[in-house]
Amino acid sequence: MELIMIFLVFFILMIISSILNVLLKMTDKKDWAISLSLSVVLSIVIVSLL
């Protein structure tokens, strides 16, 4: 159950970061890696808080 929550939150955060990357035109590989790692960390933190 917790794994599903992590994936769900991670998926939502990835969508948000993808939209932000497109809007801000930051489509470098480095920016994608930063947003990916941020999404992973944030999803784990959010699920652990819930």
Secondary structure by P-SEA (a helix, b strand, c coil): caaaaaaaaaaaaaaaaaaaaaaaccccaaaaaaaaaaaaaaaaaaaaac
